[in-house]
Amino acid sequence: MKRLFFALLIMTSFSSFAQSYETIKDDKTGGHFYKGTISFDDLSKEKAFDWYRSGVDGYKPDGEAIAYLSTHLADYDVTTIMGTWCDDSHMWVPKLNKVLATANYPMMRHAMYALDRDKKGKNGEEQQYKVTMVPTFIVSRNGKEVGRITEMPKKSIEADLAELIKADQKQR
């Protein structure tokens, strides 16, 4: 009985480390892209994604917006739908990471999904979140969407996030 329990424990542990995304050869560029549930860490570890590391390192978020987000953003979930093949995602996803990290956002409240070139997710995320353009950043509170940034922010990632939260707080 102990052996069975131990074997199940080991199998469960290994399955929790299973990769939740696919790496797909990109016929258009000869490179590859991801499809499925990913993390900022997955992007940072991929040697071919130098756009990600340089985008995080090179971004300086606005201090005023960060100060606001530092005290309010943790009450919200942020969902990112992006394409690792997409130039707009290359521009804005690293900046989002920098904003969230600088605002001390609890990253366990962030979910990110990579779509293929046809903007299809591994598990239908494009339908679940009603996404037609990437990147899309969705802000939710208590399971209800309060707003989204689609393709690119109006001002900046941090300013637009702050505006979404301020608008939600006025409605409560």
Protein Blocks (a to p, Z undefined) as FASTA:
>chain_A
ZZmmmmmmmmmmmmmmpcfbdcdddfknopacdedjddfklmmmmmklmmlmmmmmmpcc
dfklmmmmmmmmmmpccdddddfkbmklmmmmmmmmmmmmmnopafklpccddddfkopa
fkopmmmnopabdcdddddeehiafbdcehiafkbmmlmmmmmmmmmmmmZZ
